[in-house]
């Protein structure tokens, strides 16, 4: 009998506070390049990141 393989794409926990800090830092420093990256990838963010941004009142 073959051993069962573990899933390869094991999800890692996200550091929401770190991400919010990076977004706030980009907003405070008016870093349009970084904000443009966050805006273009917003639709790919996980649900909990989107909820945290909305809760903090940050709109990209």
C-alpha positions in Angstrom: 0.0 0.0 0.0 1.3 3.4 -1.0 1.7 6.1 1.7 -0.6 9.1 1.4 1.1 12.3 0.2 0.8 15.5 2.1 -0.7 18.4 0.1 2.1 20.6 -1.4 0.2 23.8 -1.3 -0.2 24.2 2.4 -1.5 27.7 3.2 0.7 29.8 5.5 -1.0 32.2 8.0 -1.1 35.8 6.8 0.3 38.7 8.9 -2.6 41.2 8.5 -1.0 43.8 10.8 2.2 43.8 8.8 0.4 44.2 5.5 -1.7 47.1 6.9 1.5 48.7 8.2 3.0 48.5 4.7 -0.1 50.0 3.1 -0.2 52.8 5.7 3.5 53.5 5.1 3.0 53.7 1.4 0.0 56.1 1.9 1.9 58.3 4.3 5.0 58.5 2.1 2.8 59.0 -1.0 4.6 56.2 -2.8 2.5 56.0 -6.0 4.4 53.1 -7.4 3.7 50.8 -4.4 0.1 52.0 -4.1 -0.3 51.2 -7.8 0.9 47.7 -7.2 -1.6 47.3 -4.3 -4.4 48.6 -6.4 -3.7 46.3 -9.3 -3.6 43.3 -7.0 -6.5 44.2 -4.8 -8.9 41.8 -6.5 -6.5 38.9 -5.7 -6.2 39.7 -2.0 -7.8 37.1 0.4 -11.1 37.9 2.0 -9.6 38.6 5.5 -7.2 41.2 4.0 -10.0 43.0 2.2 -12.1 43.0 5.4 -9.1 44.4 7.4 -8.6 47.2 4.9 -12.3 48.1 4.9 -12.4 48.0 8.8 -9.4 50.4 8.9 -11.1 52.7 6.4 -8.3 52.3 3.7 -9.5 52.3 0.2 -7.1 51.6 -2.6 
